[in-house]
Amino acid sequence: NGVTAWMLTRPPRDLLPPYRLLDPEPAQRLLAEVAGTYETGSAEGDRQLVLKAEGAVHWLKFGPNRAAEEEADLTVQGAQSADRPALLTSTRALIEIKDPTTVVFYGDTYRRKLR
């Protein structure tokens, strides 16, 4: 009975890697640097992230002819994880900043689209 009670009352596990939120000024700088449109590709089933400098994010999954099949609006905060810049989303997931043109979200690699 003790084990059952412990399992029901324990706090939920956090599957995020260790991270820390950045102070406001470095966080704003990071958001400004990564603002832009990123895509996994342009075929059906690929995804797009639009990161805005104020911390808003629009995610979408492409359907046929690049039509939006699924969409979600998120917010992010500047963070650091494993000594690398990252963005903590409102859904408690990390967007990892790999380099100036590459981010990783839920294991999918997105590349910055140049206009």
A tleap script that builds the chain and sets N, CA, C and O, in Angstrom:
source leaprc.protein.ff14SB
mol = sequence {
  NASN GLY VAL THR ALA TRP MET LEU THR ARG
  PRO PRO ARG ASP LEU LEU PRO PRO TYR ARG
  LEU LEU ASP PRO GLU PRO ALA GLN ARG LEU
  LEU ALA GLU VAL ALA GLY THR TYR GLU THR
  GLY SER ALA GLU GLY ASP ARG GLN LEU VAL
  LEU LYS ALA GLU GLY ALA VAL HIE TRP LEU
  LYS PHE GLY PRO ASN ARG ALA ALA GLU GLU
  GLU ALA ASP LEU THR VAL GLN GLY ALA GLN
  SER ALA ASP ARG PRO ALA LEU LEU THR SER
  THR ARG ALA LEU ILE GLU ILE LYS ASP PRO
  THR THR VAL VAL PHE TYR GLY ASP THR TYR
  ARG ARG LYS LEU CARG
}
set mol.1.N position { 0.820 -1.198 0.000 }
set mol.1.CA position { 0.000 0.000 0.000 }
set mol.1.C position { 0.861 1.258 0.000 }
set mol.1.O position { 0.498 2.265 -0.607 }
set mol.2.N position { 1.992 1.197 0.676 }
set mol.2.CA position { 2.879 2.352 0.732 }
set mol.2.C position { 3.406 2.733 -0.651 }
set mol.2.O position { 3.486 3.913 -0.993 }
set mol.3.N position { 3.761 1.727 -1.435 }
set mol.3.CA position { 4.274 1.989 -2.782 }
set mol.3.C position { 3.182 2.612 -3.656 }
set mol.3.O position { 3.455 3.543 -4.413 }
set mol.4.N position { 1.970 2.116 -3.559 }
set mol.4.CA position { 0.857 2.664 -4.334 }
set mol.4.C position { 0.617 4.117 -3.960 }
set mol.4.O position { 0.435 4.958 -4.841 }
set mol.5.N position { 0.613 4.424 -2.680 }
set mol.5.CA position { 0.414 5.806 -2.233 }
set mol.5.C position { 1.533 6.705 -2.738 }
set mol.5.O position { 1.276 7.829 -3.169 }
set mol.6.N position { 2.777 6.222 -2.691 }
set mol.6.CA position { 3.905 7.018 -3.171 }
set mol.6.C position { 3.772 7.284 -4.668 }
set mol.6.O position { 4.013 8.406 -5.114 }
set mol.7.N position { 3.389 6.263 -5.458 }
set mol.7.CA position { 3.260 6.432 -6.902 }
set mol.7.C position { 2.158 7.428 -7.259 }
set mol.7.O position { 2.272 8.153 -8.248 }
set mol.8.N position { 1.100 7.465 -6.462 }
set mol.8.CA position { -0.008 8.378 -6.750 }
set mol.8.C position { 0.284 9.815 -6.320 }
set mol.8.O position { -0.294 10.750 -6.874 }
set mol.9.N position { 1.157 10.002 -5.358 }
set mol.9.CA position { 1.398 11.345 -4.830 }
set mol.9.C position { 2.717 11.959 -5.261 }
set mol.9.O position { 2.951 13.139 -4.998 }
set mol.10.N position { 3.584 11.202 -5.913 }
set mol.10.CA position { 4.874 11.759 -6.325 }
set mol.10.C position { 4.659 12.807 -7.418 }
set mol.10.O position { 3.692 12.731 -8.176 }
set mol.11.N position { 5.552 13.773 -7.493 }
set mol.11.CA position { 5.418 14.771 -8.554 }
set mol.11.C position { 5.676 14.144 -9.924 }
set mol.11.O position { 6.411 13.162 -10.025 }
set mol.12.N position { 5.078 14.702 -10.978 }
set mol.12.CA position { 5.303 14.132 -12.302 }
set mol.12.C position { 6.761 14.270 -12.720 }
set mol.12.O position { 7.441 15.231 -12.361 }
set mol.13.N position { 7.221 13.292 -13.483 }
set mol.13.CA position { 8.600 13.333 -13.966 }
set mol.13.C position { 8.749 14.398 -15.034 }
set mol.13.O position { 7.842 14.635 -15.832 }
set mol.14.N position { 9.895 15.028 -15.034 }
set mol.14.CA position { 10.217 16.016 -16.047 }
set mol.14.C position { 11.185 15.364 -17.019 }
set mol.14.O position { 12.299 15.011 -16.635 }
set mol.15.N position { 10.778 15.199 -18.273 }
set mol.15.CA position { 11.607 14.525 -19.254 }
set mol.15.C position { 12.589 15.471 -19.947 }
set mol.15.O position { 13.357 15.054 -20.814 }
set mol.16.N position { 12.557 16.742 -19.557 }
set mol.16.CA position { 13.482 17.703 -20.146 }
set mol.16.C position { 14.893 17.482 -19.633 }
set mol.16.O position { 15.091 17.094 -18.482 }
set mol.17.N position { 15.871 17.730 -20.493 }
set mol.17.CA position { 17.246 17.713 -19.974 }
set mol.17.C position { 17.423 18.907 -19.037 }
set mol.17.O position { 16.621 19.840 -19.080 }
set mol.18.N position { 18.445 18.899 -18.201 }
set mol.18.CA position { 18.659 20.050 -17.319 }
set mol.18.C position { 18.830 21.336 -18.140 }
set mol.18.O position { 19.480 21.334 -19.185 }
set mol.19.N position { 18.246 22.416 -17.657 }
set mol.19.CA position { 18.329 23.713 -18.334 }
set mol.19.C position { 18.249 24.808 -17.281 }
set mol.19.O position { 17.872 24.567 -16.134 }
set mol.20.N position { 18.613 26.019 -17.698 }
set mol.20.CA position { 18.392 27.192 -16.857 }
set mol.20.C position { 17.911 28.318 -17.750 }
set mol.20.O position { 18.386 28.473 -18.875 }
set mol.21.N position { 16.969 29.103 -17.249 }
set mol.21.CA position { 16.472 30.245 -18.005 }
set mol.21.C position { 17.508 31.350 -17.998 }
set mol.21.O position { 18.212 31.539 -17.006 }
set mol.22.N position { 17.606 32.078 -19.091 }
set mol.22.CA position { 18.537 33.190 -19.202 }
set mol.22.C position { 17.943 34.440 -18.563 }
set mol.22.O position { 16.724 34.565 -18.447 }
set mol.23.N position { 18.800 35.354 -18.153 }
set mol.23.CA position { 18.357 36.656 -17.681 }
set mol.23.C position { 17.696 37.397 -18.844 }
set mol.23.O position { 17.932 37.051 -20.001 }
set mol.24.N position { 16.872 38.411 -18.557 }
set mol.24.CA position { 16.110 39.071 -19.626 }
set mol.24.C position { 16.944 39.604 -20.802 }
set mol.24.O position { 16.575 39.384 -21.956 }
set mol.25.N position { 18.043 40.287 -20.538 }
set mol.25.CA position { 18.816 40.868 -21.639 }
set mol.25.C position { 19.430 39.805 -22.560 }
set mol.25.O position { 19.257 39.893 -23.776 }
set mol.26.N position { 20.143 38.801 -22.020 }
set mol.26.CA position { 20.659 37.752 -22.915 }
set mol.26.C position { 19.536 36.970 -23.606 }
set mol.26.O position { 19.704 36.522 -24.740 }
set mol.27.N position { 18.406 36.807 -22.938 }
set mol.27.CA position { 17.283 36.087 -23.543 }
set mol.27.C position { 16.742 36.860 -24.749 }
set mol.27.O position { 16.439 36.262 -25.781 }
set mol.28.N position { 16.619 38.181 -24.626 }
set mol.28.CA position { 16.146 38.995 -25.746 }
set mol.28.C position { 17.123 38.955 -26.912 }
set mol.28.O position { 16.713 38.901 -28.071 }
set mol.29.N position { 18.411 38.981 -26.604 }
set mol.29.CA position { 19.430 38.884 -27.655 }
set mol.29.C position { 19.314 37.553 -28.400 }
set mol.29.O position { 19.363 37.513 -29.629 }
set mol.30.N position { 19.160 36.468 -27.642 }
set mol.30.CA position { 19.030 35.140 -28.254 }
set mol.30.C position { 17.796 35.077 -29.152 }
set mol.30.O position { 17.870 34.588 -30.280 }
set mol.31.N position { 16.665 35.568 -28.655 }
set mol.31.CA position { 15.440 35.543 -29.456 }
set mol.31.C position { 15.600 36.346 -30.744 }
set mol.31.O position { 15.115 35.927 -31.795 }
set mol.32.N position { 16.273 37.492 -30.676 }
set mol.32.CA position { 16.498 38.309 -31.872 }
set mol.32.C position { 17.410 37.580 -32.867 }
set mol.32.O position { 17.196 37.653 -34.077 }
set mol.33.N position { 18.416 36.885 -32.358 }
set mol.33.CA position { 19.356 36.163 -33.230 }
set mol.33.C position { 18.705 34.998 -33.958 }
set mol.33.O position { 19.020 34.747 -35.121 }
set mol.34.N position { 17.805 34.286 -33.299 }
set mol.34.CA position { 17.223 33.083 -33.910 }
set mol.34.C position { 15.905 33.347 -34.621 }
set mol.34.O position { 15.355 32.441 -35.249 }
set mol.35.N position { 15.385 34.572 -34.537 }
set mol.35.CA position { 14.110 34.879 -35.196 }
set mol.35.C position { 14.214 34.566 -36.688 }
set mol.35.O position { 15.188 34.923 -37.351 }
set mol.36.N position { 13.193 33.896 -37.190 }
set mol.36.CA position { 13.164 33.549 -38.604 }
set mol.36.C position { 12.288 32.338 -38.853 }
set mol.36.O position { 11.625 31.835 -37.947 }
set mol.37.N position { 12.293 31.884 -40.081 }
set mol.37.CA position { 11.497 30.726 -40.494 }
set mol.37.C position { 12.422 29.540 -40.719 }
set mol.37.O position { 13.431 29.653 -41.415 }
set mol.38.N position { 12.074 28.406 -40.127 }
set mol.38.CA position { 12.855 27.176 -40.212 }
set mol.38.C position { 11.938 26.068 -40.709 }
set mol.38.O position { 10.760 26.028 -40.355 }
set mol.39.N position { 12.478 25.165 -41.532 }
set mol.39.CA position { 11.681 24.047 -42.045 }
set mol.39.C position { 12.483 22.755 -42.038 }
set mol.39.O position { 13.707 22.766 -42.172 }
set mol.40.N position { 11.768 21.632 -41.878 }
set mol.40.CA position { 12.410 20.321 -42.000 }
set mol.40.C position { 12.510 19.915 -43.461 }
set mol.40.O position { 13.305 19.042 -43.810 }
set mol.41.N position { 11.725 20.527 -44.302 }
set mol.41.CA position { 11.668 20.255 -45.735 }
set mol.41.C position { 10.418 20.902 -46.275 }
set mol.41.O position { 9.770 21.675 -45.569 }
set mol.42.N position { 10.061 20.607 -47.511 }
set mol.42.CA position { 8.866 21.250 -48.076 }
set mol.42.C position { 7.834 20.248 -48.578 }
set mol.42.O position { 6.859 20.641 -49.219 }
set mol.43.N position { 8.027 18.975 -48.301 }
set mol.43.CA position { 7.099 17.939 -48.762 }
set mol.43.C position { 5.979 17.727 -47.736 }
set mol.43.O position { 6.049 18.217 -46.609 }
set mol.44.N position { 4.978 17.010 -48.140 }
set mol.44.CA position { 3.888 16.648 -47.237 }
set mol.44.C position { 4.467 15.919 -46.022 }
set mol.44.O position { 5.281 15.008 -46.172 }
set mol.45.N position { 4.048 16.319 -44.825 }
set mol.45.CA position { 4.548 15.718 -43.591 }
set mol.45.C position { 5.713 16.471 -42.978 }
set mol.45.O position { 6.022 16.271 -41.804 }
set mol.46.N position { 6.371 17.341 -43.752 }
set mol.46.CA position { 7.438 18.173 -43.180 }
set mol.46.C position { 6.812 19.253 -42.310 }
set mol.46.O position { 5.602 19.476 -42.326 }
set mol.47.N position { 7.694 19.929 -41.536 }
set mol.47.CA position { 7.204 20.902 -40.563 }
set mol.47.C position { 7.929 22.235 -40.696 }
set mol.47.O position { 9.031 22.317 -41.238 }
set mol.48.N position { 7.281 23.271 -40.186 }
set mol.48.CA position { 7.831 24.625 -40.221 }
set mol.48.C position { 7.700 25.259 -38.837 }
set mol.48.O position { 6.687 25.091 -38.158 }
set mol.49.N position { 8.732 25.983 -38.436 }
set mol.49.CA position { 8.728 26.783 -37.209 }
set mol.49.C position { 8.984 28.233 -37.596 }
set mol.49.O position { 9.950 28.525 -38.301 }
set mol.50.N position { 8.139 29.132 -37.148 }
set mol.50.CA position { 8.376 30.555 -37.332 }
set mol.50.C position { 8.639 31.120 -35.946 }
set mol.50.O position { 7.737 31.197 -35.113 }
set mol.51.N position { 9.891 31.518 -35.706 }
set mol.51.CA position { 10.311 32.069 -34.419 }
set mol.51.C position { 10.320 33.587 -34.527 }
set mol.51.O position { 10.940 34.141 -35.435 }
set mol.52.N position { 9.646 34.255 -33.618 }
set mol.52.CA position { 9.601 35.723 -33.630 }
set mol.52.C position { 10.426 36.274 -32.474 }
set mol.52.O position { 10.545 35.645 -31.422 }
set mol.53.N position { 10.984 37.443 -32.682 }
set mol.53.CA position { 11.891 38.052 -31.706 }
set mol.53.C position { 11.220 38.334 -30.360 }
set mol.53.O position { 11.906 38.418 -29.341 }
set mol.54.N position { 9.899 38.482 -30.338 }
set mol.54.CA position { 9.220 38.752 -29.063 }
set mol.54.C position { 8.882 37.477 -28.290 }
set mol.54.O position { 8.309 37.549 -27.203 }
set mol.55.N position { 9.235 36.302 -28.845 }
set mol.55.CA position { 9.033 35.052 -28.127 }
set mol.55.C position { 7.841 34.234 -28.582 }
set mol.55.O position { 7.537 33.202 -27.982 }
set mol.56.N position { 7.158 34.672 -29.630 }
set mol.56.CA position { 6.048 33.894 -30.175 }
set mol.56.C position { 6.595 32.893 -31.188 }
set mol.56.O position { 7.563 33.176 -31.893 }
set mol.57.N position { 5.965 31.720 -31.252 }
set mol.57.CA position { 6.366 30.675 -32.194 }
set mol.57.C position { 5.109 30.115 -32.849 }
set mol.57.O position { 4.113 29.842 -32.180 }
set mol.58.N position { 5.174 29.950 -34.160 }
set mol.58.CA position { 4.091 29.285 -34.880 }
set mol.58.C position { 4.672 28.020 -35.495 }
set mol.58.O position { 5.638 28.083 -36.255 }
set mol.59.N position { 4.086 26.874 -35.169 }
set mol.59.CA position { 4.514 25.576 -35.695 }
set mol.59.C position { 3.427 25.070 -36.623 }
set mol.59.O position { 2.239 25.216 -36.333 }
set mol.60.N position { 3.829 24.471 -37.745 }
set mol.60.CA position { 2.831 23.833 -38.597 }
set mol.60.C position { 3.415 22.619 -39.282 }
set mol.60.O position { 4.621 22.516 -39.509 }
set mol.61.N position { 2.521 21.706 -39.603 }
set mol.61.CA position { 2.864 20.490 -40.351 }
set mol.61.C position { 2.226 20.633 -41.725 }
set mol.61.O position { 1.040 20.944 -41.839 }
set mol.62.N position { 3.028 20.400 -42.778 }
set mol.62.CA position { 2.532 20.538 -44.144 }
set mol.62.C position { 1.697 19.336 -44.557 }
set mol.62.O position { 2.033 18.188 -44.267 }
set mol.63.N position { 0.601 19.633 -45.241 }
set mol.63.CA position { -0.200 18.622 -45.906 }
set mol.63.C position { 0.111 18.676 -47.385 }
set mol.63.O position { 1.172 19.165 -47.772 }
set mol.64.N position { -0.792 18.183 -48.223 }
set mol.64.CA position { -0.584 18.251 -49.672 }
set mol.64.C position { -0.432 19.705 -50.143 }
set mol.64.O position { -1.121 20.597 -49.648 }
set mol.65.N position { 0.461 19.930 -51.087 }
set mol.65.CA position { 0.696 21.255 -51.675 }
set mol.65.C position { 1.071 22.310 -50.631 }
set mol.65.O position { 0.708 23.478 -50.773 }
set mol.66.N position { 1.787 21.908 -49.599 }
set mol.66.CA position { 2.248 22.800 -48.524 }
set mol.66.C position { 1.109 23.462 -47.743 }
set mol.66.O position { 1.323 24.462 -47.058 }
set mol.67.N position { -0.092 22.907 -47.846 }
set mol.67.CA position { -1.205 23.425 -47.051 }
set mol.67.C position { -0.980 23.030 -45.599 }
set mol.67.O position { -0.406 21.977 -45.323 }
set mol.68.N position { -1.428 23.863 -44.677 }
set mol.68.CA position { -1.268 23.574 -43.251 }
set mol.68.C position { -2.202 22.436 -42.854 }
set mol.68.O position { -3.421 22.542 -42.989 }
set mol.69.N position { -1.612 21.345 -42.362 }
set mol.69.CA position { -2.399 20.184 -41.916 }
set mol.69.C position { -2.661 20.260 -40.415 }
set mol.69.O position { -3.759 19.953 -39.951 }
set mol.70.N position { -1.638 20.672 -39.661 }
set mol.70.CA position { -1.750 20.882 -38.213 }
set mol.70.C position { -1.010 22.163 -37.883 }
set mol.70.O position { -0.012 22.486 -38.527 }
set mol.71.N position { -1.494 22.909 -36.871 }
set mol.71.CA position { -0.833 24.146 -36.469 }
set mol.71.C position { -0.909 24.310 -34.958 }
set mol.71.O position { -1.820 23.795 -34.309 }
set mol.72.N position { 0.060 25.034 -34.409 }
set mol.72.CA position { 0.060 25.348 -32.979 }
set mol.72.C position { 0.826 26.651 -32.763 }
set mol.72.O position { 1.832 26.916 -33.420 }
set mol.73.N position { 0.330 27.450 -31.834 }
set mol.73.CA position { 1.024 28.667 -31.433 }
set mol.73.C position { 1.585 28.457 -30.034 }
set mol.73.O position { 0.880 28.006 -29.131 }
set mol.74.N position { 2.859 28.788 -29.865 }
set mol.74.CA position { 3.571 28.604 -28.607 }
set mol.74.C position { 4.255 29.908 -28.228 }
set mol.74.O position { 4.318 30.847 -29.022 }
set mol.75.N position { 4.756 29.951 -27.029 }
set mol.75.CA position { 5.662 31.018 -26.618 }
set mol.75.C position { 6.943 30.356 -26.133 }
set mol.75.O position { 6.940 29.190 -25.737 }
set mol.76.N position { 8.041 31.110 -26.168 }
set mol.76.CA position { 9.320 30.575 -25.731 }
set mol.76.C position { 10.032 31.567 -24.832 }
set mol.76.O position { 9.753 32.766 -24.846 }
set mol.77.N position { 10.967 31.028 -24.041 }
set mol.77.CA position { 11.852 31.817 -23.187 }
set mol.77.C position { 13.273 31.378 -23.499 }
set mol.77.O position { 13.524 30.200 -23.753 }
set mol.78.N position { 14.195 32.321 -23.481 }
set mol.78.CA position { 15.592 31.985 -23.699 }
set mol.78.C position { 16.126 31.138 -22.562 }
set mol.78.O position { 15.843 31.402 -21.393 }
set mol.79.N position { 16.896 30.125 -22.904 }
set mol.79.CA position { 17.434 29.200 -21.906 }
set mol.79.C position { 18.808 28.718 -22.353 }
set mol.79.O position { 19.296 29.056 -23.432 }
set mol.80.N position { 19.406 27.921 -21.488 }
set mol.80.CA position { 20.674 27.267 -21.799 }
set mol.80.C position { 20.575 25.836 -21.285 }
set mol.80.O position { 20.119 25.594 -20.168 }
set mol.81.N position { 21.008 24.895 -22.116 }
set mol.81.CA position { 20.991 23.484 -21.751 }
set mol.81.C position { 22.272 22.855 -22.272 }
set mol.81.O position { 22.614 23.019 -23.443 }
set mol.82.N position { 22.975 22.144 -21.419 }
set mol.82.CA position { 24.245 21.507 -21.786 }
set mol.82.C position { 25.210 22.533 -22.381 }
set mol.82.O position { 25.883 22.264 -23.377 }
set mol.83.N position { 25.268 23.708 -21.762 }
set mol.83.CA position { 26.150 24.801 -22.191 }
set mol.83.C position { 25.881 25.277 -23.610 }
set mol.83.O position { 26.771 25.833 -24.254 }
set mol.84.N position { 24.671 25.067 -24.105 }
set mol.84.CA position { 24.276 25.532 -25.443 }
set mol.84.C position { 22.995 26.345 -25.320 }
set mol.84.O position { 22.194 26.108 -24.416 }
set mol.85.N position { 22.792 27.317 -26.237 }
set mol.85.CA position { 21.545 28.082 -26.200 }
set mol.85.C position { 20.359 27.205 -26.572 }
set mol.85.O position { 20.475 26.269 -27.364 }
set mol.86.N position { 19.220 27.531 -25.983 }
set mol.86.CA position { 17.988 26.785 -26.241 }
set mol.86.C position { 16.807 27.705 -25.969 }
set mol.86.O position { 16.964 28.794 -25.417 }
set mol.87.N position { 15.637 27.258 -26.359 }
set mol.87.CA position { 14.397 27.971 -26.091 }
set mol.87.C position { 13.448 27.011 -25.383 }
set mol.87.O position { 13.178 25.918 -25.881 }
set mol.88.N position { 12.949 27.417 -24.231 }
set mol.88.CA position { 11.975 26.610 -23.496 }
set mol.88.C position { 10.588 27.020 -23.962 }
set mol.88.O position { 10.220 28.190 -23.853 }
set mol.89.N position { 9.805 26.062 -24.484 }
set mol.89.CA position { 8.475 26.376 -25.007 }
set mol.89.C position { 7.420 26.322 -23.909 }
set mol.89.O position { 7.641 25.771 -22.831 }
set mol.90.N position { 6.280 26.905 -24.213 }
set mol.90.CA position { 5.147 26.891 -23.284 }
set mol.90.C position { 4.585 25.482 -23.102 }
set mol.90.O position { 3.793 25.252 -22.188 }
set mol.91.N position { 4.977 24.544 -23.949 }
set mol.91.CA position { 4.564 23.142 -23.806 }
set mol.91.C position { 5.610 22.321 -23.059 }
set mol.91.O position { 5.546 21.092 -23.040 }
set mol.92.N position { 6.578 23.012 -22.440 }
set mol.92.CA position { 7.648 22.382 -21.659 }
set mol.92.C position { 8.494 21.440 -22.503 }
set mol.92.O position { 8.752 20.298 -22.123 }
set mol.93.N position { 8.916 21.941 -23.650 }
set mol.93.CA position { 9.858 21.245 -24.522 }
set mol.93.C position { 10.965 22.235 -24.855 }
set mol.93.O position { 10.767 23.447 -24.775 }
set mol.94.N position { 12.127 21.716 -25.229 }
set mol.94.CA position { 13.237 22.585 -25.601 }
set mol.94.C position { 13.414 22.606 -27.113 }
set mol.94.O position { 13.337 21.575 -27.782 }
set mol.95.N position { 13.651 23.803 -27.632 }
set mol.95.CA position { 14.123 23.968 -28.996 }
set mol.95.C position { 15.617 24.210 -28.857 }
set mol.95.O position { 16.035 25.237 -28.323 }
set mol.96.N position { 16.420 23.274 -29.332 }
set mol.96.CA position { 17.875 23.387 -29.219 }
set mol.96.C position { 18.409 24.225 -30.379 }
set mol.96.O position { 18.022 24.019 -31.529 }
set mol.97.N position { 19.287 25.156 -30.078 }
set mol.97.CA position { 19.920 25.979 -31.109 }
set mol.97.C position { 21.269 25.325 -31.423 }
set mol.97.O position { 22.208 25.418 -30.632 }
set mol.98.N position { 21.358 24.670 -32.572 }
set mol.98.CA position { 22.589 23.957 -32.932 }
set mol.98.C position { 23.639 24.902 -33.511 }
set mol.98.O position { 24.815 24.825 -33.156 }
set mol.99.N position { 23.210 25.791 -34.401 }
set mol.99.CA position { 24.104 26.779 -35.018 }
set mol.99.C position { 23.211 27.884 -35.584 }
set mol.99.O position { 21.992 27.802 -35.429 }
set mol.100.N position { 23.763 28.912 -36.234 }
set mol.100.CA position { 22.925 30.030 -36.704 }
set mol.100.C position { 21.828 29.647 -37.706 }
set mol.100.O position { 20.896 30.423 -37.917 }
set mol.101.N position { 21.920 28.481 -38.318 }
set mol.101.CA position { 20.908 28.095 -39.308 }
set mol.101.C position { 20.143 26.820 -38.957 }
set mol.101.O position { 19.317 26.366 -39.749 }
set mol.102.N position { 20.401 26.237 -37.794 }
set mol.102.CA position { 19.803 24.939 -37.463 }
set mol.102.C position { 19.249 24.920 -36.046 }
set mol.102.O position { 19.931 25.304 -35.096 }
set mol.103.N position { 17.993 24.466 -35.913 }
set mol.103.CA position { 17.398 24.229 -34.602 }
set mol.103.C position { 16.822 22.819 -34.593 }
set mol.103.O position { 16.508 22.259 -35.643 }
set mol.104.N position { 16.687 22.252 -33.397 }
set mol.104.CA position { 16.117 20.911 -33.246 }
set mol.104.C position { 14.955 21.001 -32.260 }
set mol.104.O position { 15.103 21.509 -31.149 }
set mol.105.N position { 13.790 20.495 -32.691 }
set mol.105.CA position { 12.579 20.522 -31.867 }
set mol.105.C position { 11.954 19.140 -31.917 }
set mol.105.O position { 11.634 18.638 -32.994 }
set mol.106.N position { 11.779 18.523 -30.756 }
set mol.106.CA position { 11.254 17.153 -30.652 }
set mol.106.C position { 12.022 16.181 -31.554 }
set mol.106.O position { 11.428 15.291 -32.162 }
set mol.107.N position { 13.331 16.356 -31.634 }
set mol.107.CA position { 14.179 15.449 -32.398 }
set mol.107.C position { 14.232 15.719 -33.888 }
set mol.107.O position { 15.001 15.074 -34.600 }
set mol.108.N position { 13.430 16.660 -34.382 }
set mol.108.CA position { 13.427 16.996 -35.807 }
set mol.108.C position { 14.353 18.185 -36.055 }
set mol.108.O position { 14.310 19.171 -35.319 }
set mol.109.N position { 15.181 18.094 -37.083 }
set mol.109.CA position { 16.116 19.161 -37.433 }
set mol.109.C position { 15.460 20.112 -38.427 }
set mol.109.O position { 14.986 19.696 -39.484 }
set mol.110.N position { 15.440 21.379 -38.075 }
set mol.110.CA position { 14.879 22.437 -38.910 }
set mol.110.C position { 16.016 23.319 -39.403 }
set mol.110.O position { 16.928 23.642 -38.641 }
set mol.111.N position { 15.967 23.711 -40.671 }
set mol.111.CA position { 16.968 24.600 -41.259 }
set mol.111.C position { 16.325 25.948 -41.574 }
set mol.111.O position { 15.183 26.019 -42.026 }
set mol.112.N position { 17.085 27.014 -41.326 }
set mol.112.CA position { 16.587 28.363 -41.576 }
set mol.112.C position { 16.342 28.545 -43.072 }
set mol.112.O position { 17.176 28.174 -43.898 }
set mol.113.N position { 15.191 29.118 -43.405 }
set mol.113.CA position { 14.851 29.448 -44.785 }
set mol.113.C position { 15.361 30.849 -45.064 }
set mol.113.O position { 15.057 31.785 -44.325 }
set mol.114.N position { 16.134 30.994 -46.124 }
set mol.114.CA position { 16.623 32.301 -46.536 }
set mol.114.C position { 15.652 32.864 -47.556 }
set mol.114.O position { 15.221 32.171 -48.478 }
set mol.115.N position { 15.323 34.107 -47.381 }
set mol.115.CA position { 14.340 34.715 -48.307 }
set mol.115.C position { 15.011 35.343 -49.473 }
set mol.115.O position { 14.342 35.897 -50.345 }
savepdb mol mol.pdb
quit
